[in-house]
Amino acid sequence: MAASADRPTAFALSGATPPTAEKRESRRVTHGRVLDDPYAWLAAENWRDVLSDPATLPEDIAALVRAENAYCGQVLAPLGKLRETLQAELRGRIKEDDSEPPWPDGAFAYFERYREGGEHALYCRTKRDGGAETILFDGDEEAGEAHFFDIGEIDHSPDHLQLAWSVDDKGSEYYSIRTRALSDGKDRADVVPHTDGSLVWSADSKSFYYVRVDDNHRTAQVFRHDIGADPSADALIVEELDPAWFVSLDRSRCGRFAIVSIRGHDASECHLVDLRDKSAKPRLVAKREPKLRYDVEPHGDDLYIRSNADGAEDFAIFRAPLTTTTRADWRPVVPHVAGRLIVIGTVYARHLVWVERANGLPRILIRALEGGEEHAISFDEEAYALYLLPGLEFDTDTLRFTYSSMTTPEETYDYDMRTRARTLLKREEIPSGHDPKNYVTRRFFARAADGAEVPVTLLHRADFSPGAGAPTLLYGYGAYGHPLSASFDPHALSLVDRGFVYALAHTRGGTDKGWSWYENGKLEHKPNTFSDFITVARYLVATGYASEGGIVAQGASAGGMLMGAIANQAPELFSGIIAGVPFVDVLSTMLRDDLPLTPPEWEEWGNPIADVTAYDRLASYSPYDNVGAKTYPAILALAGLTDPRVTYWEPLKWVARLRERMAGGGPVLLRTNMEAGHAGASGRFERLEEVALEWAFALACAGKAGV
């Protein structure tokens, strides 16, 4: 690998020798296409075992992972003091004894809070009208000395006498569920392993329903567990045999049903399980159809259904009899409007509520079920985030929601849907201080080559004026229909206060501008995501917010694939790239139908096993397969050893190929968290070490490591 004369000098490059991965012959022929992959051996054959026990990783692979971590640490060693400063700064913005507003439910009110210095949440309750607090679950105590401890769900039983909780202690997203009697606080002996963490109590509080995760890490079955029984005897309730479909579980707002949702990337179907009757069979709402997506909420003798049925691309809300088994019974109550995406809907005893988004901005709509009077909740900033928090009670006129923007810390409100009175319950506190007037949020649109207007949201200091360009961090994702939220991120202030512009590229592949925005960023349209991101980068340069070669790009997971693609396609725009758990070995992963996410993902990317066109398309942009002899920016890749979503070997192979083929630039660094998975560290302060590492790298790329 040739050296670059203008590579950032804040890295310790002299005397630091990057690891060299051994090349072992591996060839696969598909549709007559030959795929030579000398680093294929880095994918451990016993990957299933590694998810449950990282110590089983073969030593030759483990040695390379350790060597990569050591090299990364050596190169970034000069940034040690900066990382310490950043970590303290980030922690200073966290209210250490933070708590959420209580959620009323029957005679009690439940809430989560933290103790000062605590990594994990405490789950507590008081009487509904206040009084002495009882700690029902102490996350810090339960975690003990565990290196990883992620709480999936904590849920009290309908009779308020028991608690069920799930935890993943490896980062592999295998959650075990335990229950305890609140009378003595002791956990019972029956532990239900290998679940996805979700659970729904039966109405009589004697059992709960859960989703089991199989050996291939797929959610395919719903079981019922009777409290105190042997989990091996649990009753199978729903089973999905097609590996391209995922099963999930939720409690209906009215509390009468468990809703079993079975979803592929392009369709869904729902089953209702009566929580009052153990002998009741699951009831299908409407059988799956290609391209038909729907979710449901029961209400008395009716069902409210959010769906794209009958050409409602951006979704409509329908009503049908509770006993319906056919789509012919669905009647629209909130009509479809093109370009106005109905994001989520729910129903209370007297009100229908939904969140809709148009041109990137959300608002909440409320309709009285009796009389049909309708009104909206919206805000006036150029860009903001609005989230609906449905709560624990069905028979209520109170709706809870949060509002924030990139300059405004999160505010939590209770809203009376009948009187329209709004009560501020909490404003996010920044202990080290924050004045929104010192910052500016802007929303612009960058015109792509095909005429699409790509939204870009900016945060910068109020005293900054565009002109010569500032160091810029540009974040992107663009997949699965997930939009980027213009919400408050206190971590971003550490860059902005050091002169950065912080930007979000709302590329195609998300639903930021409606469902078509998503459809035009998947399958054969996937390259739009990459070109949109590059378009936004060039727009920022052209308008004086950034400079060419002065942008640090960041993305994670599918956004990490975006990072790999833009590094290949326009490396000259970027001084650095931060690729978190990056999905970069796209072609090889989509050719492996034994991996957890591959069959479901074919609807998003294409099936190269069955379709030669899909094979060629993936081969044309898969980041690992398109590394070239060019000068690359500095790259920091981050991985989790027990990650079941993006396996550890994808970034490991990618950095090996980059070093093998690139003509200059870098450095290329990989840091693998040996005790975590896809989401990184589990503790709220432990996570800050990872953020500080990323920000120090970004500052070094921008020549601001001394700021």
N, C-alpha and C positions, 0 to 999 in steps of 0.2 A: 504493500500500500504506500503510495507516494505521499510525502508530507505536503501540507499547504502552507504557504508563506503567511497567509492572513488568517489562519485559524486562531480562535480566541486564546489569549495568553494566560488566562486565569487558571487553566488546567495544568496539572503537573505531568507533562509529557516526556520530559527527559528522564530516562531510566525506567519508564513504565512500558513494559512489553505486553501487548494484548495477547490473550490466549489464542492458540491456533487449534481449531477443532480438526480431529482426524477425519479424513475422507475415506468412506467405505463405499464400494460399488453397490448401487441399487438402481434397478431399472424397472419401469412399469410401462406396458404398452396398452393403450386404450384407444379404440377407434382408429387404430393404426398410427396413433401419435405416441412418440417415445418420450417418457419423462425420466430423465436421469437425475437422481437426487442423492448426492454423496453424503448428505447430512441426515438422511432419513433414520439412521440408527439412533439418533438422539431421542426419538419417540420410544420410550420404554415399552416393551411388550407387556409388562405387568402394570400398566398405567392405572388399572382399577385398584390394585393393591396400594399404589402410591397415594391415591386419594384418601384412603383410610389410615395408612401408615407411611408417612414420608420416608422413614428409615429404610423402606424396601427398594428405594430407587437404586438401580444398579450403580456400582461404584465408579465405573468409567464415565458415566453421565454425571453422577454427583460431583466427581472431581472437577469436571469442566464447569459446572454451575458455580462451585466454590471459587474456581480460578477467575471466572468472570466477575464475581462479587469482589474479589480481592483487587482486581485490576480497576474496577469502577471506583473502589475506595481510594486507591492510590492516586488516580487521576484527579479525583475531586477533593483530595486532602487539603489543598490550599483554600478551599471554601469552608473549612471547618468552623471558623469563627463566624462567618456570615450565616451559616446554617444555624448555629446556636442563637445568634441574634434574631434571625427570622422566627425560629421556633418559639422563643420567648415573646416575640411580638404577636405571633398568631395566638398564643395562649392568653395574652393580655386582652384579647378581644372576646374571650369566652367568659361568661358569667359562671364561675365554677360551681356555685350552689343554685344553679338554674332550676326552674320548675315550670310545668305547664299548667294552664288553668284547669281546675277539676272538671271531670265529666260526670254530670248527674246520671244516676241509674237506680231507680227505685228509692230505697231508704238511704242509699249511700252516694258518695261522690268519689270517683277514682282518678288518680293522676300519677304521672311520673315526675320524679325530681332527681337531682344529683346532690351529693355531698361535696364540699370543697375538697379538691384533689382527687375525687373519685373518677374512675375510668368508665364505670357502667351505671346504668339507671337503677333507681329504687322505685318499686311499684307500690303505691300507698293508697289508703282510703281514709275518709272521715265520714261522719254522718252527713246526710245531704245538705244540711244547713250549716255545716261547719263543726268545729269541736276538735277533740284530740285526734292526732294522726296515728294510724296503725300502719307499720311497714309490713306489707304482705310478701315482698320479694326484694332481697338485697343483692343487686347484681354484682357489687364488689365482693361481697362475702362468698357468693356462689362461685365466682370466677377464681378466687383464691390466687394461686401462683400460675394458673394456666397461661400459656403464651398467646393463645387465641381463645376468645369466648364471645361468640355472637348470639345474642338473644333473638330468636325468630319471632315468637309471639307469646304474650302473656294474657290470659283471659280468665276472668272469674266465672264461676258457674251461675246459671240463672237463679239458683237459690241463695247465692252469695256466701256459701259455706265452704267452697273449694276453689282452688286455683290450679290451672294447667299452664305449663310453660315449656318452651322448646329451646334447645341450644345446639349450636354447632361448635365443637371444640377443636376442629382441624382446619377450617376454611374450605372444606370440600363440599359444603352445602348438604351434608347429611345431618339432619337435626333429630335429636332424641327428645321425646315428649315425656314429661313427668307430671304428676299431680300431687297436691298436698291438701290436707284438711286444714282450714284456717283456724280451727279450734286449738290446734297444737303446733301448727307450722311445720310439721314433719312430712317429708316426701314419702310417698308410698313405694313399695318395692317393685311394682310393675312399671318398667320403663319401656316405652315403645321406640325402637330404633329406626334408622333409615327412613325418615319422613322428610317432607319439604318444609316443615316447620309450621304449617297452617293447621288449625283445628277448629271444630265447631261443636259446642256442647249440645247434648240432647235436651229436650225441654224439662225432663225430670232430673237432670243433673247426675244421672247414674252412668252415663257413657259419653264418649265423644267420637266424632268422625275425623279422619285424617287422610292425607295422601301419602302413599308409600313410594319411595324412590327405589328403582330396581338396580341391579348390578351394573347396568349400562348408564346409570344416572338419568333415567327417564321417569317421569311421573305418569304412571299408567293405571293406578288402582286407587280406589277409595275404600277404606275399611272403617268399621265401627269397633271401638275398644270399650269393653265394660270395665269400669273401675274395679281394680283388684284382681282381675282375671289375667291369665297367661296370654301375652300378646300373640303367641303363635296360634291361639285359637280365635283370633279376631275375625269378625264376619266380613266377607267381601261384599261390597255394596255396588260398586260400578267398576268395570274394567274396560280399558281401551287397548285393543290389540294392534292397531296400526302405529308403528314407531314414529310416524310423521306428525302425530297429534299429542298434545300435552293435556294433562288433567289438572284442574285447580279447584279449590273449594272455598266458599264464602258462606257467611250467614246472611239470610235475607234481612232487610231493614225491619220488617215486621216481626222477625224472630221465629216465625212458624216453620221455616224451611231452611235446609242446607241447599245451596245452589252449587251443583257440580257443573263446571264449564269445561268443555273439551274443545281445544282450539288447535287449528293449524295456522299457518301464516296467511291463509286466504279465506278461511271459513271457521265456523264455530257451531256448536250445539250445546244446549243446556238441559239438565235434568234437575228435577225438584225432589228432595228427600224430606218427607214429613218428620219433623223432629219430635212430634208427640207420639209417634207410633213406630216402635222398633220393627214391627212386622210389615210395614208398608214398603212396597217396591218403589224404586226410583221412577219418576214419571218424566218421559221425554216431552219437552215443550214443542219442538219442531225439529224434524230430522235434518241432518246436515245436507247442504247443497253446495256445489262449487260456487265460490265467491260470495256466499251468504254469511254475513257476520251479524251476530246479535248477542245481547245480554238482557237479563230480565230482572224485574223486581215485583214480587207479588204484593197485592193490596186488596184485602178482603176477597171478594169473588172475582177480582180482575188481575190481569198481568199487565205491567207496563214494560215495553220492549223497545230498547234502543237498537236500531238496525239500519243496514243499508239496503233493505229489501225494496223491490219495485223501482230500481234505478236511483235510490237515494244515496248517491255516492258519498256525500258528506253527512249522512245519517239523518234519520227522522225518529220520532218516538211514536210508537203504536200502542193501542190498548186492545186486549183480547180477553175472553173469558178464562178464568183460572184453569179450567178443565180442558182447554184447547190442546189439540195435538196436530193441528194443521195451520199453515200460514194463511189459508183462506179466511180465517176468523180475525186477522189483524186489521185494525182500523187506525189510520193516522190521527194523532191528536196534536203533534207538533210537526208541521210539514217540513219537507226537505227544502233547503235553500242552497243552491250551488255556491260554494265558496265560504259558507258558514258551517264550520264543522261542529257538530254536537259531540263534545269530548267525553262527557260522562253524564249520566242521569240517575236520580234516585227519587224516592217517594216517601213522604211522611203521611201521617194519618189524614191531614187536611191539605197538603200541598204537594205539588210536583215541582221538582227542582232539577235544573240541568246547567252545565257549563258549556258555553259555546265560544268558538274562537274564529275571528275573521281577520284576515290580513295580519296575523301574528298577535293580535290583542284579544285577551279573554274577557268575558263578562259572565255573571251569574244571572240566570232567569228563574223567576218564581211564579208559579201559577196556582191560584186557589182551585182546589178540585170542585168545590161547590161555587158555581157562578162563573168560573173561568177567568177571573180578573188576573192580569199578568203585569209584572214589573221587573226591572233589571237593576243589578248592582254593577257599576263600572267605575273606572277612575280616569283621571285626565292626563297622566304622564305619557310621554311618547312611547315608553316601553315599560311594562310591569308584569308581575306574576300574581295570579289569583288562584287560590286552592280551596276547594270545598272539603270540610271536615264533617262528615255526616253525623258522628256522635253515637251514643249508645241507646238512645230512646227513640221510639217510633211515634208515640202519641205526644207530640210536642209542637209548639209553634216557633221554637228557637232553632236557628240555623247558625252554625259556626263556620267561619272562613278566615283565611289569612291573606294579607296583601303585603307585597314588598316590591321594590324596584332595585336596580343596581346601585342606586344612591340611598334608598330608604330601607332601614332595617325592618324586619318582619313585624307586622302588627296583626294581632289576633282579635277578632270581633265575634260577639254574639249578636245575632240579628233577629229581631222579632218579625216573622214573616207576615203577621197580621197587621201590626201597627207601623211596621217599617222603621222602628227605632233601632239604632245601631249603638252597641255598647263596646267600647274598647276594653278588652280584658288584659292585654299584655302588649307591650312594645319591647322588641328585642333590645336588650341592654348591651352596650359595648363598654366594658369597664375602663378600657384605656382611652375612651373618648371617640366620638364620631360626630361631625357636623355635616349633614347632607348638603349644605350650601357650598361646601368646598369642592363638590364634585358635580359632574354633568353626565346625564345619560342621553344619548342620541340614537335615533333609529333612521337609517338610510336604506336605499335600495341600489344594488349594483346590477347593471344590465349585463346578462350573459350573452354569449355569441348568438344563441337562438332566440333572443329577445326576452327570456324570462327575467323577472325582476327579483333578485335574490336579497332578502332582508339581511341587514347587518346591524347589530346593536353594539354601541360603544359606551365605555365608561372611561372618563379621564378627569384630571384635576380641572377645576374651574378656571385656573389661571393659565391653562394650556390653550394655545391657538394653533391650528394646523398651518403648516407651511413647509419647513424643511423635513418634517417627519420626525416622529418619536419612536423609541423602541416600542414594539408592539407584541403582545401575546394574542394570537388568534386561535380561538378554540372552535372545534367542529366535531360533529358526530354523523348525522345524515343516514340513519338506517332504521328499519323496523317501524317506521312511523312515529318515532319518538321526537317530539319537538324540543328545542332548546328554550329553557325558561329564563326570562330576563329578571331573575330574582336576586335578592341581596346575597352577596358572597363576601363575608368579611375577610376571607383569605386574599381576595384580589387586591385589597387595599395596600398590601405590602409591596406589590408591583407598581400600582398606580401612584402611590406616594413617593416612589423612586423614579418617577418620570415616564412610566409606561402608559400606553393606551391599551386597554383591555377590551377585546372585541369578540363577539360571537357571530359566526357565520351560519345562518339558518339555511343550510343547503337542502337541495332536493334529496329525498330519502326520509325526511321527517314530515310531520303533518303541520308544520308551521303555517302554511297557507292552504290548508285543506287536504283532503284525501288524495287528490290528483298530484299534489306536491310529493307525496310519498310514492305513488305509483310511478312517477317519472324519475325516481331515484332507486329503482330496484330492477332485478333481472336484466333485460337488454338495455335498460336506461340507467344502469348503475354508474357508468362513466360520468353522468351529469353531476353526481355528488362531488367527484374530484374536480371537474372543470368549474363548478360553482365556487368551491373553496378557493381555487386559484383566481377566479374572477374577483372574489371579494378581496383577496390579498392585493391584486393589481389596482383595484378601486381605491383601497386605502393608501397606496403609494401615489396614485394619480391625484388624490384630493389632499395630499399633504399630511395625512395622519401618520403614515409610516414611510419607511424608505426601503428601496429594493435591497435585499440582503440583510435587512434589519428586523425581520419578523421572526418571532419564535412561534412555531405552530404546535398545538397541543390537541390530542384526542386520545380516547381510551376505548378498548374493546373493538367494536366495529369502527369507532372513530380512530382506533389505532391502525386499522386497515387504510383508512383515509390518509393517515400520516405517511404510511409506507408508499401509497400511490403518489401523493404529491411530492414526496422526496425523489421519486423516480422521474416525475414529469416536469417539475419546475424547481429544481434544487437551488437555483440562483436567487430565488425570492427570499430564502430563509437563512437566518444565522444559526438556528437551532430547531430541533424537533424533539418533543416529549411524547413518547408513544407508550401509553399505559396499557398493560395486558393486551398487546396488539394482535389482532386477527390478521396476520400477514401471510400465512402459508395457506392461502385460500383454496387453491386448486387441490393440493394434496389432502386437505381436510375434507373437502366436499367429495373426494374420491373414497373416503373411509366411512362406510355406513355403519361401522361398529362404534363410532364416537357418539357421545351423548346428544349433541345438537345437530349432527349432520342430516339425518332424514327430515326433521322439521325445517331445516334451513334451506332445503332445495327450493321451496316456494319463494324464498327471498333472493337467492343467488342463481339458482338453476341446478340441474342434476347432471353433472358431467359423466356419470356412469352410463346413463340411458340416452343422453342427448349430445351428439357431437358438436352442435352449435353452442350449447352451454359450455362444453369443454373448451372450445376455442375462445369463447368470450372470457371465461375465467383466466385462461392462460395469457390473455392479452393484457390483463391488469393486475393479476395476483402479485403483490409487492415482492415477495420472495423470488418469484420466477422472472422478475423483470429488472432486477438489480443490474446496473450497467457500469461500464468503464467511464465514470464521470466523477466530478467533484461533488461530494455530498456535504451538507451542513453537519454540525455537531449533532449527534443523536444520543438521546438517553431513552433506553427501553426499560420498562418495569414489568416484572412478572410475579406470579404467585405459584409456588410449587404445587399446591393442592387445588389449583384452579380447575374446575370441571367444565368451564365455558370456553376459555381460551387456554389450551394446555400449555404448560411451561415450555415445551419444545418449540413452539412457533417463534417466539422472539429469540430463543437460543440458536435456531437454525438461521434466522434472518441476520443476526449480527455476524455470524460466521461467514455467510455469503457476502455481506457488505464488505467485510475486511478483505475477502478474497478477490473481489471484482472491482471495487471502486478505484478510481484513478488518483484521488486525493481528497483532502478535506478531513472531516471528523473532528474530534475523536468519536468512535462508536462505542457506547457503553451499555452494559446490561446489568441491572440489579434485580435479583430474584429474592423475594421474601420467602425464606425457608419455612416459615411458620404461619402462612396465610394463603388465601385463595384469590378469587377474582376481585373482591372489594378491598384488599389490602388489610392493614392492621384493624383490629376490632375495637380497641379502646379509643375514647374520644381524644385523649392527649397523645396516645401512641400514633394516631393518624397524622398528627402535626409534624412529626419527624419526616414523614414521607412528603408532605406538602413543602416543608422547608427545603428538602433536597431538590425538588422540582424547581422551586423559585430561585434557589441559589444557582442552579444550572442555567435557568433563563437569564438571570442577571449577568452571569459570566459570558454567555453568548452575546449579550448586548454590550459588553464592555463596561458593565456597571457593578462588578463584583465588589468594588471598594466603597460603594454607596451605602 
